[in-house]
Amino acid sequence: MQTFLRTSGLKGYLAILLTLAFLSCHQVGQAEDKAESTDKKKMDISKLYEFRAEHDPNGIGKFYLGREIAHVMGHPAAMWLERPEREAEEKLSLLIKLLKLKPGMVVADIGAGSGVLTLQMAPLVAPKGKVVAVDIQQEMLVRLQNRLSRSGIENVELLLGEEKSPRLEPSSVDVVLMVDVYHEFEFPHEMIMNISKALKPGGRIALVEYRMEDPRVPIKLVHKMSEEQSIKEMTQPAFSLKHTKTIKDLPRQHLMIFTRK
């Protein structure tokens, strides 16, 4: 009887060891599968980009889903953003009206530049709302800060963005506005991934781009985008964005609305 108990105890102990070893191997396997899945996602993103030796001189030679990415407009061109005739050419006041901003909203102005649109939007979301002005050029933000100081507007947050992320907090923004800037993103897939995460559920992206379809629009080719290409890029499955509508009331640009699902 004592021999039987000792034997049974040994078998039970071995069974426990085997079970623990199986669970450990299973957990390791799951971790490896997860790591492999992450690596595949990274590889898939890299495949979205291609480089061509022959390309438009106004582009960087890097293509995303068939579209060449344009050179970034540098801060020395800030005066062009502030030109007096811009209102007549682009109807910025109408654009702001079409966004239907309300007091209390948080709006991210991505590629805010020297803040022409930021300054118009901030009073509309005051006093409890704010505009987060994001740009990757510190010089633009300095210029915007000077303009804010002169205007007395206080509900604007300045944020130095990165090439792959605007550095916005998750689920913190009601509306993201991108005016003639998206086509210059060096890493558009990563940027929109991070922007979509920053949107609150039901939040909107307002994408404004010069119309590729209209040859009368006096803008260099790589600085235009077609509605079809824009929708193709913005509705990649990973982003959880839906094309809600395209507003065609602006003289030269598409205003395309994408909503977070």
C-alpha positions, 0 to 999 in steps of 0.5 A: 500500500505504501509502495502504491502511494509512493508510485502514485505520488511520483506519477502525479508529480511527473504529470504536473511537470509535464502540464507545466512544460506544455503550458510554458511551450504554449505561451512561448508559441503564442508570444512567437506568433504575436511577434511574427504577426507584428513583423508581418504588419511592419513588412506589409507597411513597408511594401506600401512604399516604393522608390523610383529613380525617375520621378517628378522633380517636385516630388521626393521619389517616394510613392505611396499606393502609386502616388508620389509624395511631394516636397514639404513647403519650408517655413521661408514660404510662410508669407505665401500662406498669409497672402491677402489674396488667399481668401479670394482664391480658396474661400477659407472663411467658407471652409471654416463654416463648412466644418460646423465647429461648435464651442467645446470641441477639440480641433487639431490643425495638422500642418498648421504652418503660421496659423492662418486657419488656427486663428480663425477656428480658435474663437469658434470652439472657445471658451472650453474648446481648443485648437491643437496646432501641429507642425513639424517645423519649429520655425512655423510654431514660433511664428504662430506663437507670435501671431497668437500673442498679438491677437490675444487668443489663448485657447491654442496649444502648440505641438511639435509633430514628428514625421510619423506621428502628430503626437496627439493623445489617443481619443482626444480630438473631435475634428482633424483638419489637414489643408494642403498638407497630407500629400507632403507626409513622408510617412502617410500610412503611419501618420494617418494610423496615429491620427485615427487613434487620436480621434474620438469615436465618431470624430472627423478628419477634414481632408482638403487637397487641390483637385487633381481632376481640374487642370485649371487649378494652378498648382504643381501636379504632385501638390494635387490629389484626386478624390479617388486616390484620397479615398483609397489612401484614407480608407485603408482597413487599419485606419477604421475610417469611413468616407462620409462625404465630399463637399465641392463648394470650394473654388479649387479644393476637395473637402473630403470628410472621413469619420472614425467608425 
